[in-house]
Amino acid sequence: MSTKLYVGNIPYPASADELNEHFAQAGGVATVDRLTERRTGRTRGFCFVEMESAEAAQQAVEQLHNQEFQGRNLRVVLSRPNDD
């Protein structure tokens, strides 16, 4: 099972530290990859969060999917592998 999560519908002003703190409710967070647009540097409306274990990742999906975060309901799902 994957430990990487796709998180969508993130408020633009939310920082990686705030996301880390929010996801720590479900278990240990390894990394938060908050993506930005190349041309403008503006954050995008999604990120990838890697949890420390598969159990923590599953707990995050169950606990945080569709939960309100800074005025928006997050979409939290297990990330699919990149087929590059």
Phi and psi in radians as a Rosetta constraint file:
Dihedral C 1 N 2 CA 2 C 2 CIRCULARHARMONIC -1.314 0.35
Dihedral N 2 CA 2 C 2 N 3 CIRCULARHARMONIC 2.660 0.35
Dihedral C 2 N 3 CA 3 C 3 CIRCULARHARMONIC -1.872 0.35
Dihedral N 3 CA 3 C 3 N 4 CIRCULARHARMONIC -0.019 0.35
Dihedral C 3 N 4 CA 4 C 4 CIRCULARHARMONIC -1.710 0.35
Dihedral N 4 CA 4 C 4 N 5 CIRCULARHARMONIC 2.341 0.35
Dihedral C 4 N 5 CA 5 C 5 CIRCULARHARMONIC -2.020 0.35
Dihedral N 5 CA 5 C 5 N 6 CIRCULARHARMONIC 2.497 0.35
Dihedral C 5 N 6 CA 6 C 6 CIRCULARHARMONIC -1.656 0.35
Dihedral N 6 CA 6 C 6 N 7 CIRCULARHARMONIC 2.251 0.35
Dihedral C 6 N 7 CA 7 C 7 CIRCULARHARMONIC -2.141 0.35
Dihedral N 7 CA 7 C 7 N 8 CIRCULARHARMONIC 2.035 0.35
Dihedral C 7 N 8 CA 8 C 8 CIRCULARHARMONIC -1.966 0.35
Dihedral N 8 CA 8 C 8 N 9 CIRCULARHARMONIC 2.948 0.35
Dihedral C 8 N 9 CA 9 C 9 CIRCULARHARMONIC 1.150 0.35
Dihedral N 9 CA 9 C 9 N 10 CIRCULARHARMONIC 0.640 0.35
Dihedral C 9 N 10 CA 10 C 10 CIRCULARHARMONIC -1.415 0.35
Dihedral N 10 CA 10 C 10 N 11 CIRCULARHARMONIC 2.390 0.35
Dihedral C 10 N 11 CA 11 C 11 CIRCULARHARMONIC -1.076 0.35
Dihedral N 11 CA 11 C 11 N 12 CIRCULARHARMONIC 2.406 0.35
Dihedral C 11 N 12 CA 12 C 12 CIRCULARHARMONIC -1.012 0.35
Dihedral N 12 CA 12 C 12 N 13 CIRCULARHARMONIC -0.669 0.35
Dihedral C 12 N 13 CA 13 C 13 CIRCULARHARMONIC -1.331 0.35
Dihedral N 13 CA 13 C 13 N 14 CIRCULARHARMONIC -0.148 0.35
Dihedral C 13 N 14 CA 14 C 14 CIRCULARHARMONIC -1.128 0.35
Dihedral N 14 CA 14 C 14 N 15 CIRCULARHARMONIC 2.336 0.35
Dihedral C 14 N 15 CA 15 C 15 CIRCULARHARMONIC -1.630 0.35
Dihedral N 15 CA 15 C 15 N 16 CIRCULARHARMONIC 2.882 0.35
Dihedral C 15 N 16 CA 16 C 16 CIRCULARHARMONIC -1.093 0.35
Dihedral N 16 CA 16 C 16 N 17 CIRCULARHARMONIC -0.646 0.35
Dihedral C 16 N 17 CA 17 C 17 CIRCULARHARMONIC -1.118 0.35
Dihedral N 17 CA 17 C 17 N 18 CIRCULARHARMONIC -0.709 0.35
Dihedral C 17 N 18 CA 18 C 18 CIRCULARHARMONIC -1.156 0.35
Dihedral N 18 CA 18 C 18 N 19 CIRCULARHARMONIC -0.696 0.35
Dihedral C 18 N 19 CA 19 C 19 CIRCULARHARMONIC -1.152 0.35
Dihedral N 19 CA 19 C 19 N 20 CIRCULARHARMONIC -0.731 0.35
Dihedral C 19 N 20 CA 20 C 20 CIRCULARHARMONIC -1.006 0.35
Dihedral N 20 CA 20 C 20 N 21 CIRCULARHARMONIC -0.809 0.35
Dihedral C 20 N 21 CA 21 C 21 CIRCULARHARMONIC -1.100 0.35
Dihedral N 21 CA 21 C 21 N 22 CIRCULARHARMONIC -0.720 0.35
Dihedral C 21 N 22 CA 22 C 22 CIRCULARHARMONIC -1.127 0.35
Dihedral N 22 CA 22 C 22 N 23 CIRCULARHARMONIC -0.773 0.35
Dihedral C 22 N 23 CA 23 C 23 CIRCULARHARMONIC -1.330 0.35
Dihedral N 23 CA 23 C 23 N 24 CIRCULARHARMONIC -0.345 0.35
Dihedral C 23 N 24 CA 24 C 24 CIRCULARHARMONIC -1.116 0.35
Dihedral N 24 CA 24 C 24 N 25 CIRCULARHARMONIC -0.305 0.35
Dihedral C 24 N 25 CA 25 C 25 CIRCULARHARMONIC -1.035 0.35
Dihedral N 25 CA 25 C 25 N 26 CIRCULARHARMONIC -0.521 0.35
Dihedral C 25 N 26 CA 26 C 26 CIRCULARHARMONIC -1.669 0.35
Dihedral N 26 CA 26 C 26 N 27 CIRCULARHARMONIC -0.219 0.35
Dihedral C 26 N 27 CA 27 C 27 CIRCULARHARMONIC 2.615 0.35
Dihedral N 27 CA 27 C 27 N 28 CIRCULARHARMONIC -3.028 0.35
Dihedral C 27 N 28 CA 28 C 28 CIRCULARHARMONIC -1.189 0.35
Dihedral N 28 CA 28 C 28 N 29 CIRCULARHARMONIC 2.338 0.35
Dihedral C 28 N 29 CA 29 C 29 CIRCULARHARMONIC -1.807 0.35
Dihedral N 29 CA 29 C 29 N 30 CIRCULARHARMONIC 2.211 0.35
Dihedral C 29 N 30 CA 30 C 30 CIRCULARHARMONIC -1.498 0.35
Dihedral N 30 CA 30 C 30 N 31 CIRCULARHARMONIC -0.889 0.35
Dihedral C 30 N 31 CA 31 C 31 CIRCULARHARMONIC -2.593 0.35
Dihedral N 31 CA 31 C 31 N 32 CIRCULARHARMONIC 2.711 0.35
Dihedral C 31 N 32 CA 32 C 32 CIRCULARHARMONIC -2.209 0.35
Dihedral N 32 CA 32 C 32 N 33 CIRCULARHARMONIC 2.075 0.35
Dihedral C 32 N 33 CA 33 C 33 CIRCULARHARMONIC -1.869 0.35
Dihedral N 33 CA 33 C 33 N 34 CIRCULARHARMONIC 1.630 0.35
Dihedral C 33 N 34 CA 34 C 34 CIRCULARHARMONIC -1.546 0.35
Dihedral N 34 CA 34 C 34 N 35 CIRCULARHARMONIC 1.937 0.35
Dihedral C 34 N 35 CA 35 C 35 CIRCULARHARMONIC -1.468 0.35
Dihedral N 35 CA 35 C 35 N 36 CIRCULARHARMONIC 2.606 0.35
Dihedral C 35 N 36 CA 36 C 36 CIRCULARHARMONIC -2.213 0.35
Dihedral N 36 CA 36 C 36 N 37 CIRCULARHARMONIC 2.745 0.35
Dihedral C 36 N 37 CA 37 C 37 CIRCULARHARMONIC -1.315 0.35
Dihedral N 37 CA 37 C 37 N 38 CIRCULARHARMONIC 2.412 0.35
Dihedral C 37 N 38 CA 38 C 38 CIRCULARHARMONIC -1.120 0.35
Dihedral N 38 CA 38 C 38 N 39 CIRCULARHARMONIC -0.801 0.35
Dihedral C 38 N 39 CA 39 C 39 CIRCULARHARMONIC -1.266 0.35
Dihedral N 39 CA 39 C 39 N 40 CIRCULARHARMONIC -0.761 0.35
Dihedral C 39 N 40 CA 40 C 40 CIRCULARHARMONIC -1.737 0.35
Dihedral N 40 CA 40 C 40 N 41 CIRCULARHARMONIC -0.369 0.35
Dihedral C 40 N 41 CA 41 C 41 CIRCULARHARMONIC 1.353 0.35
Dihedral N 41 CA 41 C 41 N 42 CIRCULARHARMONIC 0.011 0.35
Dihedral C 41 N 42 CA 42 C 42 CIRCULARHARMONIC -1.273 0.35
Dihedral N 42 CA 42 C 42 N 43 CIRCULARHARMONIC 2.454 0.35
Dihedral C 42 N 43 CA 43 C 43 CIRCULARHARMONIC -1.168 0.35
Dihedral N 43 CA 43 C 43 N 44 CIRCULARHARMONIC 2.632 0.35
Dihedral C 43 N 44 CA 44 C 44 CIRCULARHARMONIC -1.648 0.35
Dihedral N 44 CA 44 C 44 N 45 CIRCULARHARMONIC 2.978 0.35
Dihedral C 44 N 45 CA 45 C 45 CIRCULARHARMONIC -1.485 0.35
Dihedral N 45 CA 45 C 45 N 46 CIRCULARHARMONIC 0.304 0.35
Dihedral C 45 N 46 CA 46 C 46 CIRCULARHARMONIC -2.597 0.35
Dihedral N 46 CA 46 C 46 N 47 CIRCULARHARMONIC 2.921 0.35
Dihedral C 46 N 47 CA 47 C 47 CIRCULARHARMONIC -2.708 0.35
Dihedral N 47 CA 47 C 47 N 48 CIRCULARHARMONIC 3.075 0.35
Dihedral C 47 N 48 CA 48 C 48 CIRCULARHARMONIC -2.092 0.35
Dihedral N 48 CA 48 C 48 N 49 CIRCULARHARMONIC 2.302 0.35
Dihedral C 48 N 49 CA 49 C 49 CIRCULARHARMONIC -2.068 0.35
Dihedral N 49 CA 49 C 49 N 50 CIRCULARHARMONIC 2.206 0.35
Dihedral C 49 N 50 CA 50 C 50 CIRCULARHARMONIC -1.825 0.35
Dihedral N 50 CA 50 C 50 N 51 CIRCULARHARMONIC 2.143 0.35
Dihedral C 50 N 51 CA 51 C 51 CIRCULARHARMONIC -1.573 0.35
Dihedral N 51 CA 51 C 51 N 52 CIRCULARHARMONIC 2.822 0.35
Dihedral C 51 N 52 CA 52 C 52 CIRCULARHARMONIC -1.290 0.35
Dihedral N 52 CA 52 C 52 N 53 CIRCULARHARMONIC -0.333 0.35
Dihedral C 52 N 53 CA 53 C 53 CIRCULARHARMONIC -2.587 0.35
Dihedral N 53 CA 53 C 53 N 54 CIRCULARHARMONIC 2.815 0.35
Dihedral C 53 N 54 CA 54 C 54 CIRCULARHARMONIC -1.108 0.35
Dihedral N 54 CA 54 C 54 N 55 CIRCULARHARMONIC -0.626 0.35
Dihedral C 54 N 55 CA 55 C 55 CIRCULARHARMONIC -1.120 0.35
Dihedral N 55 CA 55 C 55 N 56 CIRCULARHARMONIC -0.738 0.35
Dihedral C 55 N 56 CA 56 C 56 CIRCULARHARMONIC -1.145 0.35
Dihedral N 56 CA 56 C 56 N 57 CIRCULARHARMONIC -0.650 0.35
Dihedral C 56 N 57 CA 57 C 57 CIRCULARHARMONIC -1.112 0.35
Dihedral N 57 CA 57 C 57 N 58 CIRCULARHARMONIC -0.796 0.35
Dihedral C 57 N 58 CA 58 C 58 CIRCULARHARMONIC -1.114 0.35
Dihedral N 58 CA 58 C 58 N 59 CIRCULARHARMONIC -0.706 0.35
Dihedral C 58 N 59 CA 59 C 59 CIRCULARHARMONIC -1.088 0.35
Dihedral N 59 CA 59 C 59 N 60 CIRCULARHARMONIC -0.702 0.35
Dihedral C 59 N 60 CA 60 C 60 CIRCULARHARMONIC -1.107 0.35
Dihedral N 60 CA 60 C 60 N 61 CIRCULARHARMONIC -0.730 0.35
Dihedral C 60 N 61 CA 61 C 61 CIRCULARHARMONIC -1.075 0.35
Dihedral N 61 CA 61 C 61 N 62 CIRCULARHARMONIC -0.854 0.35
Dihedral C 61 N 62 CA 62 C 62 CIRCULARHARMONIC -1.146 0.35
Dihedral N 62 CA 62 C 62 N 63 CIRCULARHARMONIC -0.677 0.35
Dihedral C 62 N 63 CA 63 C 63 CIRCULARHARMONIC -1.534 0.35
Dihedral N 63 CA 63 C 63 N 64 CIRCULARHARMONIC -0.600 0.35
Dihedral C 63 N 64 CA 64 C 64 CIRCULARHARMONIC -1.901 0.35
Dihedral N 64 CA 64 C 64 N 65 CIRCULARHARMONIC -0.255 0.35
Dihedral C 64 N 65 CA 65 C 65 CIRCULARHARMONIC -1.076 0.35
Dihedral N 65 CA 65 C 65 N 66 CIRCULARHARMONIC 2.274 0.35
Dihedral C 65 N 66 CA 66 C 66 CIRCULARHARMONIC 1.172 0.35
Dihedral N 66 CA 66 C 66 N 67 CIRCULARHARMONIC 0.279 0.35
Dihedral C 66 N 67 CA 67 C 67 CIRCULARHARMONIC -1.560 0.35
Dihedral N 67 CA 67 C 67 N 68 CIRCULARHARMONIC 2.503 0.35
Dihedral C 67 N 68 CA 68 C 68 CIRCULARHARMONIC -1.215 0.35
Dihedral N 68 CA 68 C 68 N 69 CIRCULARHARMONIC 2.336 0.35
Dihedral C 68 N 69 CA 69 C 69 CIRCULARHARMONIC -2.457 0.35
Dihedral N 69 CA 69 C 69 N 70 CIRCULARHARMONIC 1.973 0.35
Dihedral C 69 N 70 CA 70 C 70 CIRCULARHARMONIC 0.903 0.35
Dihedral N 70 CA 70 C 70 N 71 CIRCULARHARMONIC 0.743 0.35
Dihedral C 70 N 71 CA 71 C 71 CIRCULARHARMONIC 1.544 0.35
Dihedral N 71 CA 71 C 71 N 72 CIRCULARHARMONIC 0.009 0.35
Dihedral C 71 N 72 CA 72 C 72 CIRCULARHARMONIC -2.269 0.35
Dihedral N 72 CA 72 C 72 N 73 CIRCULARHARMONIC 2.558 0.35
Dihedral C 72 N 73 CA 73 C 73 CIRCULARHARMONIC -1.507 0.35
Dihedral N 73 CA 73 C 73 N 74 CIRCULARHARMONIC 2.101 0.35
Dihedral C 73 N 74 CA 74 C 74 CIRCULARHARMONIC -1.309 0.35
Dihedral N 74 CA 74 C 74 N 75 CIRCULARHARMONIC 2.588 0.35
Dihedral C 74 N 75 CA 75 C 75 CIRCULARHARMONIC -1.840 0.35
Dihedral N 75 CA 75 C 75 N 76 CIRCULARHARMONIC 2.001 0.35
Dihedral C 75 N 76 CA 76 C 76 CIRCULARHARMONIC -2.128 0.35
Dihedral N 76 CA 76 C 76 N 77 CIRCULARHARMONIC 2.027 0.35
Dihedral C 76 N 77 CA 77 C 77 CIRCULARHARMONIC -2.424 0.35
Dihedral N 77 CA 77 C 77 N 78 CIRCULARHARMONIC 2.751 0.35
Dihedral C 77 N 78 CA 78 C 78 CIRCULARHARMONIC -1.133 0.35
Dihedral N 78 CA 78 C 78 N 79 CIRCULARHARMONIC 2.356 0.35
Dihedral C 78 N 79 CA 79 C 79 CIRCULARHARMONIC -1.256 0.35
Dihedral N 79 CA 79 C 79 N 80 CIRCULARHARMONIC 2.450 0.35
Dihedral C 79 N 80 CA 80 C 80 CIRCULARHARMONIC -1.507 0.35
Dihedral N 80 CA 80 C 80 N 81 CIRCULARHARMONIC 2.564 0.35
Dihedral C 80 N 81 CA 81 C 81 CIRCULARHARMONIC -1.121 0.35
Dihedral N 81 CA 81 C 81 N 82 CIRCULARHARMONIC 2.547 0.35
Dihedral C 81 N 82 CA 82 C 82 CIRCULARHARMONIC -1.404 0.35
Dihedral N 82 CA 82 C 82 N 83 CIRCULARHARMONIC 2.206 0.35
Dihedral C 82 N 83 CA 83 C 83 CIRCULARHARMONIC -1.625 0.35
Dihedral N 83 CA 83 C 83 N 84 CIRCULARHARMONIC 0.515 0.35
